[in-house]
Amino acid sequence: MSAVSAQRAASLSPDLLRRMDAYWRAANYLSVGQIYLRDNPLLEEPLTLAHIKPRLLGHFGTTPGLNMLYVHLNRLIVEHDLDMINIIGPGHGGPGLVAHTYLEGSYTEHYPAIERSRSGMHRLFRQFSWPGGIPSHVAPETPGSIHEGGELGYSIAHAYGAAFDNPDLIVACIVGDGEAETGALATSWHSNKFLNPARDGAVLPILHLNGFKIANPTVLARIGHDDLRDLLRGYGYAPHFVEGDDPMLVHQQLAATLDLALAEIKAIQHEARAGTGPSTRPRWPMIVFKTPKGWTGPKVVDGKPVEGTWRAHQVPIADFKNPEHLVQLDAWLRSYRPEELFDEHGKFREEYAALAPTGHRRMGSNPHANGGALLKPLALPGFRDHAVAVAQPGVAKAEATRVLGGYLRDVMKLNLDAANFRLFGPDETASNRLDAVYAVSGKVWMAETEAIDTDLSQDGRVMEVLSEHLCQGWLEAYLLTGRHGLFSCYEAFVHIVDSMVNQHAKWLKVTKGIPWRRPIASLNYLLTSHVWRQDHNGLSHQDPGFLDHVANQTADVARIYLPPDANCLLSVADHALR
């Protein structure tokens, strides 16, 4: 669907359009206020230097686009009673997500001191990107988040990991066009070959094409409409384009396009679940959302263009030694007309607040984004029943991981009905001697098949793709939404996810100090093909350094086990999966 055709299919009444635009302005105002203000939150006094933070940290450029998407996803949730969470790839748009969870009430429920009033708004602004406050990125502290925004490349992998085995869940995944240049993200588009619409939820990728990174244009913004469309179709998606810089027109285009995308998702799922359609891989919808970077911000600062350029990426106005900059900031903040949005006590006016979902339908309060609250223990077989009989030391011979494979087969079998356990690996399940699991569940595969293929299944629960990044990202989100899993990998190749391990460890560390974040299941690694027993690959494959990497974590976040034989490995696996 083109932007023009979406506009023709305008689905918002004049009154709804007016209120949704006001909601968007409120989120934008709160976002700018978080970046800049430490006092005078409602601009009830003339703006002075004393009201501005002495050190400015934050990112505005992507935020207005994220704010508009959140408003429109809210409409979709309310009108269709959707179970939806969001994944924010451009995580540096943190002020927008904090603003929206504040407007919908989720933030105050999690942090009662940040009440929905003048004083609450004052504290909301002061805490942002400030010592003892909250990070500038989407973070564990942000209600509704399962995706830390400090490292780019994993949004789509996390979105699909959340959707697996969650048939009623829709994951709206906003992908930054800068993030889209990373290798991990480029591979993640292929996750749609592993999503079964008959049993899994849906992912709606939204490529936020605002054209620039920190200081350079983005690749996908400069390859032209046709090439971008063909690229995304080649990945297996049906891309719909929404683009423009007139907010009222973009509101209508976006609303119509989201309605279309949701209808396509529902049609795919209905056909798959009714068993009336062919069991072929569907072409899922996605949206390309092209709006200016730094939209609604200052157009020119010091004679240089800002809105629609890389200069809007972080803090568009920064040097307040220049009196003109104070005037510009004041005009920028007042352009959102806060007096129309908040009452004299600082509370969001009800005619706009009523647009948000309520209860657990709010994206900031959806239980899937606090997976520990949904976590149920695995049903586990007795590991001793799989033990190798040892009549006397040094006599019995067994392949440790082959024995473990039998145990994992029974774990898989016992939890088929619960659908809360999956095995992940980069094309190494059989090589790692875990192939006994195929007797219960094959390898997930929604792409084309040939007669020579073995153990592929649209209903499989073994996730194999030759990308350690993708396995890691899928598993992280599977755990963060309340399920269990295990990742087996050659020791030499698991290094590829070193940085992702750090990010997940930081998430775990921070959430331990957040009372409302419930503990999730452990991320379990099985490392194989070890340096001390690997004769045929020699130097090219020998690298035991992942243990060193994990050992840098604290003991309350990570544990390392070195079972010397099959029976010890069974005991360790049983312990880890509990």
C-alpha positions in Angstrom: 0.0 0.0 0.0 1.5 3.4 -0.9 1.2 6.5 1.2 -1.3 7.9 -1.3 -3.6 4.9 -1.2 -3.4 4.8 2.6 -4.4 8.4 2.7 -7.4 7.7 0.5 -8.5 5.0 3.0 -8.4 7.4 5.9 -9.9 5.7 8.9 -9.8 8.4 11.6 -12.8 10.6 12.3 -12.0 14.3 12.6 -12.5 14.2 16.4 -10.4 11.0 16.8 -7.6 12.5 14.7 -7.7 15.7 16.8 -7.4 13.7 20.0 -4.7 11.3 18.7 -2.6 14.3 17.6 -3.0 15.8 21.0 -1.8 12.6 22.6 1.2 12.6 20.3 2.0 16.2 21.2 1.8 15.3 24.9 4.3 12.5 24.4 6.6 14.8 22.4 6.4 17.5 25.1 7.2 15.0 27.9 10.1 13.7 25.8 11.7 17.1 25.2 11.0 18.0 28.9 12.9 14.9 30.1 15.9 15.8 28.0 16.1 19.5 28.9 14.1 20.5 32.0 14.9 20.2 35.7 12.2 22.6 36.8 9.1 24.5 35.5 7.6 21.4 34.0 4.4 23.0 32.8 6.1 26.2 31.6 4.0 28.2 34.1 6.9 30.7 34.3 9.1 32.2 31.6 11.8 29.8 30.8 15.2 30.6 32.3 18.6 28.9 32.5 17.8 27.8 36.0 15.1 25.6 34.6 17.5 23.7 32.3 19.7 20.8 33.2 23.4 21.7 33.4 24.3 18.6 31.4 22.1 17.5 28.6 22.1 13.8 27.6 19.5 12.1 25.5 18.3 11.4 21.9 15.5 13.3 20.3 15.9 12.4 16.7 14.0 9.1 16.6 11.6 9.9 19.4 8.7 11.7 17.6 8.4 8.8 15.2 8.3 6.3 18.0 5.7 8.5 19.8 3.4 8.5 16.8 3.7 4.8 16.4 2.8 4.2 20.1 -0.3 6.4 19.8 -1.5 4.4 16.8 -0.7 1.0 18.2 -2.8 2.1 21.2 -5.7 2.7 18.9 -5.3 -0.7 17.4 -5.2 -2.4 20.8 -8.3 -0.6 22.0 -10.4 -1.2 18.8 -9.4 -4.9 18.5 -8.7 -5.8 22.1 -5.2 -6.9 21.1 -2.6 -8.6 23.2 0.4 -6.6 22.1 3.9 -5.6 23.2 6.5 -3.5 21.5 10.2 -3.9 20.9 12.1 -0.7 20.3 15.1 -1.2 18.2 16.1 2.5 18.3 16.3 2.2 22.1 17.9 5.6 22.4 14.3 6.9 22.0 13.9 6.1 25.7 12.3 9.4 26.6 9.4 8.6 24.3 8.7 5.2 25.9 9.0 6.7 29.4 6.6 9.4 28.3 4.0 7.0 27.0 4.1 4.6 29.9 3.6 7.7 32.1 0.7 9.0 30.0 -1.1 5.6 30.1 -0.5 5.2 33.9 1.8 2.2 33.9 4.8 4.2 35.0 3.1 5.6 38.1 1.8 2.1 39.0 5.4 0.8 39.0 6.9 4.0 40.5 4.3 5.6 42.7 6.5 8.6 43.4 6.2 9.7 39.8 2.5 10.6 40.2 0.4 12.0 37.4 0.6 15.6 38.6 2.8 18.7 38.4 5.1 17.4 41.1 5.2 13.9 39.4 6.1 15.5 36.1 8.8 17.5 37.8 10.3 14.3 39.2 9.9 12.5 35.8 11.9 15.2 34.1 14.6 15.5 36.7 15.3 11.8 36.9 15.9 11.3 33.2 19.6 10.6 32.3 20.7 11.9 35.7 22.8 10.3 38.5 20.5 8.2 40.7 17.8 8.5 38.1 17.0 6.5 35.0 19.0 5.7 31.8 18.4 7.7 28.6 17.8 4.5 26.7 14.9 2.0 26.9 16.1 -0.1 29.8 15.0 -2.7 32.4 13.6 0.2 34.4 11.2 1.0 31.5 7.8 -0.7 32.0 6.8 -2.8 29.0 10.4 -3.4 27.8 12.2 -6.7 27.2 14.8 -5.1 24.9 17.6 -3.0 26.3 18.3 -0.1 23.9 22.0 0.3 24.4 23.2 -2.0 21.7 21.8 -2.2 18.2 20.9 -5.2 16.1 18.7 -7.6 18.1 15.2 -6.1 17.9 13.7 -8.5 15.3 15.3 -11.6 16.9 13.8 -10.5 20.3 10.4 -9.9 18.6 10.3 -13.4 17.1 11.5 -15.0 20.3 8.7 -13.4 22.2 6.1 -14.5 19.5 7.1 -18.2 19.5 4.4 -20.2 21.3 2.4 -17.1 22.1 -0.5 -17.6 19.6 -2.5 -14.5 20.7 0.4 -12.1 21.0 1.3 -9.5 18.4 4.8 -8.0 18.7 5.2 -4.6 17.1 8.9 -4.3 16.4 10.3 -0.9 15.5 13.6 -1.2 13.6 15.9 1.8 13.4 17.3 2.3 9.9 20.8 2.7 11.5 20.3 -0.6 13.4 19.3 -2.2 10.1 22.9 -1.9 8.9 24.1 -4.4 11.6 24.8 -8.0 10.6 22.7 -9.4 13.4 19.7 -7.4 12.2 20.2 -8.2 8.6 20.0 -12.0 9.4 17.1 -11.5 11.7 14.7 -10.7 8.8 14.8 -14.5 8.1 13.1 -15.3 11.3 9.8 -15.4 9.4 11.0 -18.8 8.0 10.6 -20.1 11.6 7.3 -18.6 12.6 4.3 -21.0 12.3 1.1 -19.0 12.2 -0.9 -22.0 13.4 0.7 -21.9 16.8 2.8 -18.8 17.2 2.0 -15.2 17.6 2.8 -12.5 15.0 5.5 -10.0 14.5 4.8 -6.7 12.8 8.2 -5.1 11.8 8.1 -1.4 11.4 11.2 0.0 9.7 11.6 3.6 11.0 13.3 5.2 8.1 14.3 8.7 9.3 17.3 8.8 7.1 20.3 9.4 9.4 22.5 7.9 12.1 24.7 9.9 14.4 26.5 11.8 11.7 25.8 10.0 8.4 22.9 9.0 6.2 21.5 5.4 6.5 22.0 2.9 3.7 18.3 1.9 3.5 17.2 5.5 3.2 19.4 6.0 0.1 18.8 3.0 -2.1 15.5 4.2 -3.5 11.9 3.1 -3.0 12.0 0.2 -5.5 15.2 -1.4 -4.3 14.0 -1.2 -0.7 10.7 -2.7 -1.6 12.4 -5.5 -3.5 14.9 -6.2 -0.7 12.1 -6.5 1.9 10.0 -8.7 -0.4 13.1 -10.8 -0.9 13.2 -11.3 2.8 9.6 -12.6 2.6 7.6 -9.6 3.7 4.8 -7.6 2.1 6.0 -4.0 2.8 3.6 -1.1 3.1 5.0 2.4 2.9 3.8 5.4 5.1 5.8 8.6 4.5 5.5 12.3 4.9 6.1 15.3 7.1 2.6 16.7 7.5 1.4 15.2 10.8 -2.3 15.2 10.0 -1.8 13.4 6.7 0.7 10.9 8.2 -1.8 10.1 11.0 -4.4 9.1 8.5 -1.9 7.1 6.3 -0.5 5.3 9.3 -3.9 4.4 10.7 -5.1 3.0 7.4 -1.9 1.0 6.9 -2.0 -0.5 10.4 -5.6 -1.5 9.8 -4.5 -3.2 6.6 -1.5 -4.9 8.2 -3.6 -6.2 11.1 -6.2 -7.6 8.7 -3.5 -9.4 6.8 -2.1 -10.9 10.0 -5.5 -12.1 11.1 -6.2 -13.6 7.6 -2.9 -15.5 7.7 -3.6 -16.8 11.2 -7.2 -17.8 10.4 -6.2 -19.7 7.3 -3.4 -21.5 9.2 -5.5 -22.3 12.3 -8.6 -23.4 10.4 -6.5 -25.9 8.4 -8.1 -24.7 5.2 -5.1 -23.1 3.5 -1.9 -24.5 2.1 0.9 -25.2 4.6 3.3 -22.8 2.9 5.2 -19.9 4.3 3.0 -16.8 4.4 4.2 -13.4 3.3 3.8 -11.4 6.5 3.1 -7.6 6.4 5.5 -5.0 7.5 5.6 -1.2 7.4 8.2 1.2 6.3 7.6 4.4 8.3 9.4 7.3 6.7 9.3 10.6 8.6 11.9 13.3 9.3 14.5 12.8 12.0 13.9 15.2 14.8 10.3 15.8 13.5 8.5 18.8 15.2 11.9 20.0 16.6 13.8 23.1 15.6 14.2 23.4 11.9 17.3 25.5 12.0 19.9 26.2 14.7 22.7 28.7 14.3 21.9 28.9 10.6 22.2 25.1 10.0 19.4 22.8 9.2 18.4 20.4 12.1 15.0 18.8 11.5 15.4 16.1 8.9 19.2 15.9 9.3 21.7 14.0 11.5 22.0 17.1 13.7 18.7 16.2 15.3 20.0 12.8 16.5 20.7 13.8 20.1 20.2 17.2 21.6 19.3 19.6 18.8 19.9 22.8 21.0 22.8 22.4 23.4 24.7 25.6 24.0 22.7 27.9 26.2 25.5 30.4 26.5 23.8 31.8 23.4 20.6 33.6 24.6 18.9 32.8 21.3 19.0 29.1 22.1 17.0 29.7 25.2 14.4 31.5 23.1 14.4 28.6 20.6 13.9 26.0 23.3 11.1 27.9 24.9 9.3 28.2 21.5 9.9 24.5 20.8 8.4 23.4 24.1 5.4 25.8 23.8 4.8 24.6 20.2 3.2 21.5 21.7 0.7 23.7 23.6 1.0 21.9 27.0 -1.7 24.1 28.5 -4.2 22.3 26.2 -2.9 18.8 27.2 -2.5 19.0 31.0 -4.8 20.6 33.5 -3.8 23.2 36.2 -2.6 20.3 38.4 -0.4 18.8 35.7 -2.7 15.8 35.0 -3.2 14.6 31.5 -6.7 15.7 30.4 -9.2 12.9 30.4 -10.4 13.3 26.8 -7.0 12.4 25.6 -6.0 10.0 28.4 -9.1 7.9 27.5 -7.5 6.9 24.2 -5.1 4.6 25.9 -5.8 0.9 26.7 -6.5 -0.1 30.2 -5.1 -2.8 32.6 -2.9 -5.4 31.1 -3.7 -4.3 27.6 -1.4 -1.3 28.1 1.9 -2.0 26.5 3.6 -0.8 29.7 1.7 -3.3 31.8 1.5 -6.3 29.5 2.5 -9.5 31.5 4.5 -10.8 28.5 6.9 -7.9 29.0 7.5 -9.1 32.6 7.9 -12.8 31.8 8.8 -13.9 35.3 5.2 -13.3 36.2 4.1 -15.9 33.6 6.9 -18.4 34.3 5.9 -22.0 35.1 8.4 -24.7 36.0 9.3 -27.4 33.5 8.1 -30.9 34.0 11.4 -32.8 34.2 12.2 -36.5 33.9 14.3 -38.2 36.5 17.8 -37.6 35.4 19.0 -40.7 37.2 16.8 -42.8 34.9 19.1 -41.8 32.1 22.4 -42.5 33.9 25.1 -44.6 32.5 25.6 -47.7 34.6 29.1 -47.7 36.1 30.0 -51.0 37.7 33.4 -49.9 38.6 35.5 -46.8 37.8 37.1 -46.6 34.3 35.1 -49.3 32.7 31.9 -47.8 31.2 32.2 -45.8 27.9 29.6 -43.2 26.8 29.3 -40.0 24.8 28.2 -37.5 27.4 26.1 -35.3 25.1 24.4 -38.4 23.4 23.3 -39.4 26.9 22.1 -35.9 27.5 20.2 -36.0 24.2 18.0 -38.8 25.6 17.3 -36.7 28.7 16.4 -33.6 26.6 14.1 -35.8 24.4 12.1 -36.6 27.5 12.1 -33.0 28.7 10.7 -32.0 25.3 8.1 -34.8 25.5 6.9 -33.9 29.0 6.4 -30.2 28.0 4.8 -30.5 24.6 1.4 -29.6 25.9 2.8 -26.6 27.9 4.7 -25.5 24.8 7.3 -23.7 26.9 10.6 -25.4 26.1 12.7 -25.1 22.9 16.2 -26.2 22.0 18.4 -23.7 20.1 21.6 -24.2 18.1 23.5 -23.0 15.0 23.1 -26.2 12.8 24.8 -28.4 15.4 22.1 -30.4 17.3 23.0 -33.6 15.5 26.7 -32.8 15.5 26.5 -32.3 19.3 24.9 -35.7 19.7 21.6 -34.3 20.8 19.6 -35.7 17.9 17.5 -38.0 20.1 15.2 -35.0 20.5 14.1 -35.4 16.9 12.1 -38.5 18.0 9.7 -36.1 19.8 10.1 -32.8 17.8 11.8 -31.9 14.6 13.5 -28.8 13.5 11.2 -25.8 12.8 11.1 -25.0 9.1 8.6 -22.9 7.2 10.6 -22.5 4.0 10.6 -24.8 1.0 11.6 -28.5 1.5 13.1 -31.1 -0.7 12.9 -34.9 -0.6 16.4 -35.3 0.8 15.6 -33.1 3.9 15.4 -34.9 7.3 13.8 -34.0 10.5 12.3 -30.7 9.3 8.8 -29.9 10.7 6.6 -26.9 10.7 5.6 -28.0 14.2 9.1 -28.6 15.4 10.6 -27.2 18.6 14.2 -27.4 17.7 15.5 -24.0 16.4 18.5 -24.4 14.1 19.9 -21.5 12.0 23.5 -20.8 11.2 23.6 -17.6 13.2 24.6 -17.6 16.8 23.3 -14.1 17.0 19.8 -15.2 16.0 19.8 -18.2 18.3 20.9 -16.0 21.2 18.3 -13.3 20.5 15.5 -15.8 20.0 16.3 -17.5 23.3 16.7 -14.3 25.3 13.3 -13.1 24.3 11.8 -16.6 24.8 13.0 -16.5 28.4 12.1 -12.8 29.0 8.5 -13.7 28.1 8.4 -16.5 30.6 9.6 -19.7 29.0 12.6 -22.1 29.1 15.3 -23.2 26.7 18.9 -24.4 26.1 21.5 -23.2 23.6 24.1 -25.7 22.4 27.1 -24.5 20.5 30.7 -25.3 19.6 32.9 -23.6 22.2 34.9 -21.8 19.5 31.9 -20.3 17.8 29.9 -19.1 20.9 32.3 -16.2 21.1 30.2 -14.6 18.4 27.6 -13.7 21.0 30.0 -12.3 23.6 28.5 -8.8 23.5 24.9 -10.1 23.7 25.8 -12.1 26.7 27.0 -9.0 28.4 23.8 -7.2 27.6 21.7 -10.0 28.9 23.8 -10.2 32.1 23.4 -6.5 32.7 19.7 -6.8 32.3 19.6 -9.6 34.9 21.8 -7.6 37.2 19.6 -4.5 37.0 16.3 -6.4 37.3 17.4 -7.9 40.6 17.1 -4.4 42.0 13.7 -3.7 40.5 10.9 -5.1 42.8 8.3 -5.4 40.1 10.5 -7.3 37.7 10.0 -11.0 38.4 12.9 -13.5 37.9 13.0 -15.4 34.6 14.4 -18.8 33.7 18.1 -19.2 33.3 19.8 -18.8 29.9 21.5 -22.2 29.6 24.5 -22.9 27.4 26.0 -26.3 26.5 29.5 -25.8 25.0 30.8 -28.6 22.9 33.8 -29.5 20.7 36.2 -28.3 23.3 39.8 -27.1 22.8 41.2 -30.0 24.8 39.4 -32.6 22.7 39.4 -31.4 19.2 42.0 -33.0 17.0 40.7 -32.6 13.4 40.1 -28.8 13.2 43.2 -27.7 15.0 44.0 -24.0 15.5 41.1 -22.7 13.4 38.5 -24.0 15.9 40.3 -23.9 19.2 39.3 -21.1 21.5 38.2 -21.7 25.1 37.8 -18.0 25.9 34.1 -17.9 26.3 34.5 -19.3 29.8 36.9 -16.4 30.6 34.2 -14.0 29.3 31.4 -15.4 31.4 33.7 -15.7 34.5 33.9 -11.9 34.5 30.2 -11.8 35.6 29.3 -11.9 39.2 28.3 -15.2 40.8 24.7 -14.1 41.3 24.3 -13.6 37.5 26.4 -16.4 36.0 27.6 -19.9 36.9 30.0 -22.2 35.1 29.8 -26.0 35.4 32.5 -28.4 34.1 30.9 -31.9 34.3 33.6 -34.5 33.6 31.3 -37.3 32.4 27.8 -38.2 31.2 26.3 -38.7 34.6 27.6 -35.4 36.0 26.3 -33.7 32.8 22.8 -35.1 33.4 22.9 -33.8 37.0 24.0 -30.3 35.9 21.4 -30.2 33.1 18.6 -31.1 35.6 19.9 -28.4 38.0 20.1 -25.7 35.2 16.6 -26.4 33.8 15.1 -26.1 37.3 
